[in-house]
């Protein structure tokens, strides 16, 4: 069992940046692979980025590749999503998710634990 709490969302203009954080409870954070998902109104919840439990391997959706960076600090039980060059189509609720796994997990059904989400709005 792990509890996840996202923070760092807000309103920014196109071209701006935000850094999202996901703080996890417990003492086994380094045992979890982590992912960031987003969901816009009327849309499916889709994977944005994922990272292995060690941080040695990452995955990015094509739509954010080169603009977003996922990272983690296992000593602080925290995973980050640095978002640069934001576009209006990035507007969504962003969720972090966790699963006990060795490698990067790229399927929504593969994750067991979810945060409550944080709103990101990008104006044009």
Buried (B, 14 or more C-beta within 10 A) or exposed (E): EBEBBBEBBEEBEEEBEBEBBBBBEEEEBEBBBBBBBBBEEEEEBEBBBBBBBEBEEBBBBEEBEEBBBBBBEBEEBBBBBBBBEBBEEBBBBBBBBBBEBEEBBEEBEBBBBBBEBBEBBBEE
